[in-house]
Amino acid sequence: MSDYQKAKTRVEVSPGDSVRILRELQEMSQNDLAAATGIPQSTISAIENDRVRLGVERAKVLARALHCHPAVLVFPGWEVDGDSAA
């Protein structure tokens, strides 16, 4: 079985999905996140449902409240292997 190669498990996640997932993992409601960031709950809902773009500045504010790096929110599907900076 030397030619057997394990399949990669890959799920596509949007920036809005990443915000929702991290928020839920920290057991925060959208209202909790709104209170922690000053971003209206309606805007957080729109971001999570991909109706509004996250944007760099919002990503920074949300990342602080969600205790993660902004890149986790902005580039949730980024793979370092195989990607080139050129």
MOCORQUI-V944357 format. One line per field, one symbol per residue. psi: psi as a letter, one per 40 degrees, with the letter a starting at -180 (. if undefined). Layout:
# MOCORQUI-V944357
psi = ???
This chain:
# MOCORQUI-V944357
psi = fdehhhihhhhhhidddddddddddefiiddddddddehiddddddddefehididdddddddddefiidddddgdehhdhehie.
